[in-house]
């Protein structure tokens, strides 16, 4: 498969002025992205994750041409985004979870009509795409509703449709499921999976929700402090970071700590509720089956590891190796 996105030694440095005294400011250089190199093949779905302030959104903004790199080489479909932003715009779609590209006071359909003209989408292609996106994202009842009256989940689905009306070859998603309920998340994930399967759309996904990554991406990249610290399979990330999932068990009555098979262990007990930690790379099925067979259950749930905790463990282990 050919490389659709290419970054080689890409850097982004910001000059920030900080107040150091009365009427006095000093200039500091903040390196938001530090010599990042990677390629994404056409049709790949890749998770791009890391803690807040790691450089994820800065990378996306350079890939779209909103920001110009301070150094290095960057190409999307052979195009330099910062030099040919208008040309690239017709080949990419962007969704920022905390910002909307829709017109706030207009009905949803009017935003789509404006994009029809802005991108100069042929009429037949526009009608076909609008009908398809409306059906797949369940937007039929929302088209005549002003954007300001939509719920967060409805607006997010509307934003995703807007980003895809012109058939982009690559879709950048920055926290597309932030704040969504379970039903809305499922709809968005199912749609993205189908989009990639049917049209081979390249997807670069930034998120704090590891379930987004697990259900959509075969590859994950981790960025922290502007540097790429991991690039590979999600299972490998959990192994490197030694992350754990948590099984939360609600029993019918208060009981002694559950006798969990190693390496699972009880880490907390509060009345009839108990928390069991187990490796994220392991299946929860065996543990759930054992607990269900031996204890009177009311409910149980599995909580995914927090990505900040995974990365913190990665750094602790790296630091430990460096000192040994």
VEXDREN-2710 file (C-alpha; in Angstrom, 1 decimal):
% VEXDREN-2710
k/r/px/py/pz
1/UNK/0.0/0.0/0.0
2/UNK/1.3/3.5/-0.9
3/UNK/2.1/6.1/1.8
4/UNK/-0.7/8.7/1.8
5/UNK/0.6/10.7/4.8
6/UNK/4.3/11.2/5.3
7/UNK/6.1/13.1/8.1
8/UNK/9.8/13.2/8.4
9/UNK/11.5/15.1/11.3
10/UNK/8.5/17.4/11.7
11/UNK/8.7/20.1/14.4
12/UNK/6.5/22.9/15.6
13/UNK/7.9/25.5/17.9
14/UNK/5.8/28.4/19.4
15/UNK/7.2/31.6/20.8
16/UNK/5.4/32.3/24.1
17/UNK/5.8/35.5/26.2
18/UNK/5.4/35.0/29.9
19/UNK/5.0/37.8/32.5
20/UNK/8.0/37.7/34.9
21/UNK/7.5/41.0/36.7
22/UNK/5.8/44.4/36.6
23/UNK/5.6/45.4/32.9
24/UNK/8.2/42.8/32.1
25/UNK/7.8/39.7/29.9
26/UNK/10.3/37.1/28.7
27/UNK/10.0/35.1/25.5
28/UNK/10.1/31.3/25.8
29/UNK/10.2/28.7/23.0
30/UNK/7.7/25.9/23.4
31/UNK/8.3/22.8/21.3
32/UNK/4.8/21.4/20.8
33/UNK/6.0/18.8/18.2
34/UNK/9.5/17.4/18.4
35/UNK/11.0/15.7/15.3
36/UNK/8.1/13.3/14.6
37/UNK/8.4/10.9/11.7
38/UNK/5.8/8.4/10.5
39/UNK/3.8/7.3/7.4
40/UNK/0.2/6.3/7.0
41/UNK/-0.8/4.1/4.1
42/UNK/-3.9/4.8/2.0
43/UNK/-6.9/3.2/3.5
44/UNK/-5.4/2.7/7.0
45/UNK/-7.3/3.6/10.2
46/UNK/-4.7/4.8/12.8
47/UNK/-5.2/5.9/16.4
48/UNK/-3.1/8.9/17.4
49/UNK/-3.3/9.2/21.1
50/UNK/-1.6/10.9/24.1
51/UNK/-2.4/13.1/27.2
52/UNK/-3.6/16.6/26.9
53/UNK/-1.0/19.0/25.6
54/UNK/1.0/16.1/24.0
55/UNK/0.9/17.7/20.5
56/UNK/-1.9/15.7/18.9
57/UNK/-4.1/18.7/17.8
58/UNK/-0.9/20.6/16.7
59/UNK/0.0/17.6/14.4
60/UNK/-3.6/17.6/12.9
61/UNK/-3.4/21.3/12.3
62/UNK/-0.1/20.9/10.4
63/UNK/-1.6/18.1/8.4
64/UNK/-4.5/20.3/7.3
65/UNK/-2.3/23.3/6.6
66/UNK/-3.7/25.4/9.4
67/UNK/-0.2/25.6/11.0
68/UNK/3.1/25.6/9.2
69/UNK/5.8/23.3/10.5
70/UNK/8.9/24.9/12.0
71/UNK/11.1/22.2/10.5
72/UNK/11.0/18.8/8.7
73/UNK/9.1/17.5/5.8
74/UNK/5.3/16.9/5.6
75/UNK/3.2/15.6/2.7
76/UNK/-0.4/14.5/2.4
77/UNK/-1.2/12.8/-1.0
78/UNK/2.1/14.3/-2.2
79/UNK/0.9/17.9/-1.3
80/UNK/2.6/20.3/1.1
81/UNK/-0.4/21.3/3.3
82/UNK/0.9/24.7/4.3
83/UNK/1.8/25.8/0.8
84/UNK/-1.2/24.3/-1.1
85/UNK/-3.9/24.4/1.6
86/UNK/-6.8/25.2/-0.8
87/UNK/-5.8/22.3/-3.2
88/UNK/-5.6/19.9/-0.3
89/UNK/-8.9/21.0/1.2
90/UNK/-10.8/19.1/-1.5
91/UNK/-9.1/15.9/-0.5
92/UNK/-9.4/16.0/3.2
93/UNK/-12.2/16.1/5.8
94/UNK/-11.7/17.3/9.4
95/UNK/-13.9/16.9/12.5
96/UNK/-12.9/18.7/15.7
97/UNK/-15.0/17.3/18.6
98/UNK/-15.1/20.5/20.5
99/UNK/-15.7/22.8/17.5
100/UNK/-18.3/22.7/14.8
101/UNK/-18.0/23.5/11.1
102/UNK/-21.8/23.9/10.9
103/UNK/-23.6/27.3/10.9
104/UNK/-25.0/27.7/14.4
105/UNK/-28.3/29.4/13.6
106/UNK/-29.1/27.6/10.3
107/UNK/-30.9/24.3/9.9
108/UNK/-28.5/21.5/9.3
109/UNK/-29.5/21.1/5.7
110/UNK/-28.6/24.7/5.0
111/UNK/-25.1/24.1/6.2
112/UNK/-24.8/21.2/3.7
113/UNK/-26.1/23.3/0.9
114/UNK/-23.5/25.9/1.6
115/UNK/-20.8/23.3/1.6
116/UNK/-22.2/22.0/-1.7
117/UNK/-21.3/25.4/-3.2
118/UNK/-18.1/25.9/-1.3
119/UNK/-16.6/22.6/-2.5
120/UNK/-18.2/22.9/-5.9
121/UNK/-19.6/19.3/-5.5
122/UNK/-21.4/18.2/-8.7
123/UNK/-25.2/18.2/-8.1
124/UNK/-25.7/14.4/-8.6
125/UNK/-22.7/13.5/-6.4
126/UNK/-24.0/15.9/-3.7
127/UNK/-27.5/14.4/-3.7
128/UNK/-26.1/10.8/-3.6
129/UNK/-23.7/11.6/-0.8
130/UNK/-26.3/13.5/1.2
131/UNK/-28.8/10.7/0.9
132/UNK/-26.2/8.0/1.9
133/UNK/-24.8/10.0/4.9
134/UNK/-28.3/10.9/6.1
135/UNK/-29.3/7.2/6.2
136/UNK/-26.1/5.9/7.7
137/UNK/-25.8/8.6/10.4
138/UNK/-29.6/8.7/11.1
139/UNK/-29.9/12.4/10.3
140/UNK/-33.3/12.4/8.5
141/UNK/-35.3/13.9/11.3
142/UNK/-32.6/16.5/12.0
143/UNK/-32.1/18.2/8.6
144/UNK/-34.5/21.0/9.3
145/UNK/-33.5/21.6/12.9
146/UNK/-31.2/24.6/13.6
147/UNK/-27.7/23.4/14.7
148/UNK/-28.0/25.3/18.0
149/UNK/-30.9/23.0/18.9
150/UNK/-29.1/19.8/18.3
151/UNK/-27.7/17.7/21.1
152/UNK/-24.0/17.1/21.2
153/UNK/-24.4/13.6/19.7
154/UNK/-26.6/14.8/17.0
155/UNK/-24.3/17.7/16.1
156/UNK/-21.3/15.4/16.1
157/UNK/-23.0/13.1/13.5
158/UNK/-23.9/16.3/11.5
159/UNK/-20.3/17.4/11.6
160/UNK/-19.1/14.0/10.4
161/UNK/-21.5/14.1/7.5
162/UNK/-20.4/17.7/6.6
163/UNK/-16.8/16.5/6.5
164/UNK/-17.6/13.7/4.1
165/UNK/-19.9/15.4/1.6
166/UNK/-17.1/16.0/-0.9
167/UNK/-15.7/12.4/-0.7
168/UNK/-12.4/13.2/1.0
169/UNK/-9.6/10.7/0.7
170/UNK/-8.5/11.2/4.3
171/UNK/-10.5/12.0/7.4
172/UNK/-9.0/13.6/10.5
173/UNK/-11.0/13.0/13.6
174/UNK/-10.1/15.0/16.8
175/UNK/-12.1/13.6/19.7
176/UNK/-15.1/12.7/17.6
177/UNK/-16.9/10.8/20.4
178/UNK/-16.2/13.3/23.3
179/UNK/-19.3/13.7/25.5
180/UNK/-21.4/11.3/23.5
181/UNK/-23.7/8.7/25.0
182/UNK/-23.3/5.0/24.4
183/UNK/-25.8/4.9/21.5
184/UNK/-24.3/7.8/19.7
185/UNK/-20.8/6.4/20.1
186/UNK/-21.9/3.1/18.6
187/UNK/-23.5/4.8/15.6
188/UNK/-20.4/6.9/14.9
189/UNK/-18.1/3.9/15.2
190/UNK/-20.2/1.7/13.0
191/UNK/-20.4/4.4/10.4
192/UNK/-16.6/4.9/10.4
193/UNK/-16.0/1.2/10.1
194/UNK/-18.3/0.9/7.1
195/UNK/-16.9/4.1/5.5
196/UNK/-13.3/2.6/5.6
197/UNK/-14.4/-0.8/4.4
198/UNK/-16.5/0.5/1.4
199/UNK/-14.4/3.5/0.3
200/UNK/-11.0/2.9/1.7
201/UNK/-11.0/6.3/3.4
202/UNK/-7.8/6.9/5.3
203/UNK/-8.6/7.8/9.0
204/UNK/-6.4/9.4/11.6
205/UNK/-8.2/9.4/14.9
206/UNK/-7.2/11.2/18.1
207/UNK/-9.1/10.3/21.2
208/UNK/-8.9/9.6/24.9
209/UNK/-11.4/6.8/24.6
210/UNK/-9.5/3.6/24.1
211/UNK/-12.6/1.8/23.0
212/UNK/-12.6/4.0/19.9
213/UNK/-9.2/2.7/19.1
214/UNK/-9.9/-0.9/20.0
215/UNK/-13.0/-1.0/17.8
216/UNK/-11.7/1.0/14.8
217/UNK/-7.9/0.9/14.5
218/UNK/-5.4/-1.9/13.9
219/UNK/-2.5/0.5/14.7
220/UNK/-1.9/3.1/17.3
221/UNK/0.7/5.8/17.7
222/UNK/1.4/7.5/21.1
223/UNK/2.7/11.0/21.3
224/UNK/3.9/12.6/24.6
225/UNK/5.7/15.9/25.1
226/UNK/5.8/16.3/21.3
227/UNK/7.6/13.1/20.7
228/UNK/6.4/9.8/19.2
229/UNK/7.0/7.2/21.9
230/UNK/5.1/4.2/20.4
231/UNK/4.0/3.0/17.0
232/UNK/2.4/-0.4/16.7
233/UNK/-0.5/-2.6/17.7
234/UNK/-2.8/-1.7/20.6
235/UNK/-2.0/-5.0/22.4
236/UNK/1.7/-4.1/22.2
237/UNK/1.0/-0.7/23.8
238/UNK/-0.7/-2.4/26.8
239/UNK/2.2/-4.8/27.1
240/UNK/4.8/-1.9/27.0
241/UNK/2.7/0.2/29.4
242/UNK/1.7/-2.8/31.6
243/UNK/-1.8/-1.3/31.7
244/UNK/-4.7/-2.9/33.6
245/UNK/-8.4/-3.1/33.1
246/UNK/-10.9/-3.1/36.0
247/UNK/-13.8/-5.5/36.6
248/UNK/-16.4/-3.8/38.8
249/UNK/-18.6/-6.4/40.5
250/UNK/-21.8/-5.6/42.4
251/UNK/-22.8/-8.5/44.6
252/UNK/-26.1/-9.2/46.2
253/UNK/-24.6/-8.7/49.7
254/UNK/-21.4/-7.7/51.3
255/UNK/-18.8/-10.6/51.1
256/UNK/-15.1/-11.1/51.7
257/UNK/-12.8/-10.2/48.8
258/UNK/-13.4/-12.3/45.7
259/UNK/-11.0/-15.2/45.2
260/UNK/-9.7/-14.1/41.8
261/UNK/-7.5/-16.3/39.6
262/UNK/-4.0/-14.7/39.2
263/UNK/-2.9/-12.3/37.7
264/UNK/-6.3/-10.7/38.6
265/UNK/-6.6/-9.3/42.1
266/UNK/-9.0/-7.4/44.2
267/UNK/-7.9/-3.8/44.6
268/UNK/-10.8/-2.2/46.4
269/UNK/-13.9/-3.3/48.4
270/UNK/-16.8/-1.0/49.3
271/UNK/-19.8/-2.9/50.8
272/UNK/-21.2/-5.2/48.2
273/UNK/-19.1/-3.6/45.4
274/UNK/-15.6/-4.9/44.6
275/UNK/-13.0/-3.8/42.0
276/UNK/-10.7/-6.4/40.4
277/UNK/-7.7/-5.4/38.3
278/UNK/-6.3/-7.6/35.5
279/UNK/-3.9/-7.1/32.6
280/UNK/-5.4/-5.1/29.7
281/UNK/-3.9/-7.6/27.2
282/UNK/-5.9/-10.5/28.8
283/UNK/-9.4/-11.4/28.0
284/UNK/-12.1/-10.6/30.6
285/UNK/-14.2/-13.6/29.6
286/UNK/-12.5/-16.1/31.9
287/UNK/-12.5/-13.8/34.9
288/UNK/-16.2/-12.8/34.4
289/UNK/-17.2/-16.5/34.0
290/UNK/-15.4/-17.5/37.2
291/UNK/-16.9/-14.7/39.2
292/UNK/-20.4/-15.3/37.8
293/UNK/-20.2/-19.0/38.6
294/UNK/-19.1/-18.6/42.2
295/UNK/-20.7/-15.4/43.5
296/UNK/-24.2/-13.9/43.7
297/UNK/-24.1/-11.1/41.1
298/UNK/-26.3/-8.1/40.7
299/UNK/-24.3/-6.4/38.0
300/UNK/-20.7/-6.1/36.6
301/UNK/-18.9/-3.9/34.2
302/UNK/-15.4/-3.7/32.7
303/UNK/-13.5/-0.3/32.8
304/UNK/-10.8/0.4/30.3
305/UNK/-7.4/1.7/31.3
306/UNK/-6.9/5.5/31.2
307/UNK/-4.5/6.4/28.4
308/UNK/-2.6/8.9/30.7
309/UNK/-2.0/6.0/33.1
310/UNK/-0.7/3.7/30.3
311/UNK/1.8/6.4/29.1
312/UNK/2.9/7.1/32.7
313/UNK/3.7/3.5/33.2
314/UNK/5.6/3.5/29.9
315/UNK/7.8/6.3/31.1
316/UNK/8.3/4.8/34.5
317/UNK/9.6/1.6/32.9
318/UNK/11.8/3.6/30.4
319/UNK/13.2/5.6/33.2
320/UNK/13.9/2.5/35.3
321/UNK/15.7/0.8/32.4
322/UNK/17.8/4.0/31.9
323/UNK/18.9/4.0/35.5
324/UNK/19.6/0.2/35.7
END
